[in-house]
Amino acid sequence: MAITDPAEFIENTVAELEQQVADMEDDMNDLVIAYLSTFAVDNKELINFSSNYEHANLSDSVFDEAYKTFVGAFLVYLGKKIVEGTLITVADFSSKGINPVGTEKKLVEKMIGFVDGKVVKGGYLANLGKMSVLRQRFHSYIIQSIASTQKLNKFLKDAKPLFKSTGEKKSAFASYYQKYAFDSVNQATNSIALYIANKRG
């Protein structure tokens, strides 16, 4: 049975998004470990040498590959869910005798950068998928590890909390999407509700 209550829709959608992010964590962690394992070592320690620093500058490639293989698809799913939430909110107002404005869907699509089922370059969803904050944090982690000639096994182990949750402790990756992806569903729905209320109030 189709969901018609905006609050129920948001609750169900967030649960679905949480599972998708958990699945992406595994994929992301695999990419990270594969990349970090290619740094030069001597006696099982990272070499504090120019070649490793140059290799560190390729850290963005991990995120680029993630976007291409699974993050991009997640963003499309998220965009569709936000638009669906908008339509449910509009329908909810209509059921209460409050006529929608008629531009709600286009307004939200423009707001999140999602048109015709595609993520728009430079829009909110596209920028979300770039994960700029995580890119910077990951690069800094690598540089610091090289400078301190970290042991390779510790180098790999200490990177895990960035991309893989453990028990109740969320990874930086999961926290990022919880803050900017999950909340966007709620924010978009609330924005449309406020938009209609202001127009029809």
N, C-alpha and C positions, 0 to 999 in steps of 0.2 A: 504493500500500500504506500502510495506516495506521501511524503512528509509535507504538511501544509503549515506547520508551526515554525516560525523563524528560529526560536530558541532551541527547539528539538533538532532542527537542521544543523545549527551551529555546533551543538554538542556531538552529534553523529559525525559531522565533517571533521572536527578536530580529532576525534578518535581515529578516523581513517588516515588523516594526515600524520598522526603520531606513528602509526604503523609503517607508513611509507617512508618516513624519515628514518625509522629504525632499520628498515631494509637498505636504505641508501647508506647508512653508517657502515654496514658491512662492505659494500662496494667501494666506498670512499677509503676505508681502512686498507683494503687490498691495494688500491692505487698508491696510497701513501707508503706502505711498507715496500712495495716494489720499487718505488723511486728512491727511498732512503737507503735501500740496500745496495745502491749503485755508487755510493760515495767511497772515495779511496781511504783505505785504512792501513795501518802498520801495527803489527802486534795487537790486532783487534781493537785498535783505537783510531778515531778519526784523525787524519793528518791535517795539521794547521798549515795549509799550503794554498797557493793561489788557485790551483786546479779545483779544489773543493769549493772555494768561494765562487768560482765561475759556475760550477755545477749547481750551487745554491740558487743562482739567478734563474735557473730553469724551473724553480718550484711552482711557478704559475701554470706550468704544463699539466700538473696534477689536476688543478681546478678546471682547466680548459677541457681536459679529457672527461672529467666528471660531468661537465655541462653537456658535452656532446653525447655521452653514453646513457646518462640517467637523470641528471638534474633538469635538463631541458624538458623531458617528458613529465617530470613532477610539476614543473611550472605551468605547463599546459593544463594538467589536471587541476591545479590550484586555481588557475584562471577560470576554468569552467565551473568550479564549485562556487567561486565568488559571484559569478554571473547568475548561477542557479539560485544562490541565496538572495540575490537582488529580486529575481522574479517571484520568489516565494514571499518576500516582504511586500512587494507590490500587490500580489494576490491577497495577502492577509489584510491589507488596507482596504482593498476592494470589497472583501467579504464583510467588512465593518461599515460599508457604505461610504468610504472615502475614496474618491476617484483618483487614480494615479495621474501624474503629469504627462507621462507618455515618453519622456526622454531618459528615464532612469537607467535603462540598460546601457545606452550609449554613454551616459555620464560615467558609469562605473567602468566600462571598458576603456574609456579614455583615462580615467584615474589610475588604473592599474597597468595600462599599456598592453591591452589584449583585444585584438580585433580579428573577427572571422576565425576564431579558434586558434589564433597564432600569437605568440609573444612578440611584441613590438620592440625593436632595437632601441635602447635608450630609455625605455619605459620602466615603471616600478618593478614589474616582474623580472625583466631582463637584468636590471641592476641587482635585484635580490639574488639571482642566480650567479652573479659574478663573485659573491662572497668576499668582497674587498677586505673586510675586517679580518676574516679568517686567513686570507692570503698573506696579509701583513704579519699576522701572528705566527703563522707557519714559517715564513721566511726568517723572521727574527729568531725563532726557536732553532732553526738550522744554523744560522750564523753563530749564535751563542754556543752551540754544541761543538762546532768546528773550533772556535776560539779556545775552548776549554779542553780540546782533544778528548772528547767524550768517548767512552767505550761503545762500540757498535751496538751491542745488545741493549745497553741502557738507552742509547740514542733511539732505537726502535721502540722500546718499551715506553719511554716517557712521551713519545708522540701520540700514543694511544688515547689519552684523555681528551685530546683535541678533536678526535673523530669517532670515538667509540664509547658509548655510555656503559657504565658498570653499576648494576644494581639500581639504586635510587640516584646515583650521581650521574647527571647528564653530561654528555660531552659538549665541548664548545660548539660543535657542529649542530647538535640537537637543540641546544639553547638558542642558537642563532635563528634557526627556523621556527622554533616555538615563539620567539619574540616577534619576528618579522613576517612569518607566513601564517601561523595559526591566528594571530591577532588581526591580521588583515581581513580575514573572513568576517569576524565580528565587527570590525571597524567599518567595513564596506556596508554591511547590513544596517548598522546604526546610522551611518551617514545618509543612506537612502531613506530610512524612516524619518530622519530629521528633515531631509529635503522635501519629502511629501508633506510632512506636518507643517513646515513653514509655508509651502506653496498653497496648501489647502486649509491651513488654520486661519 
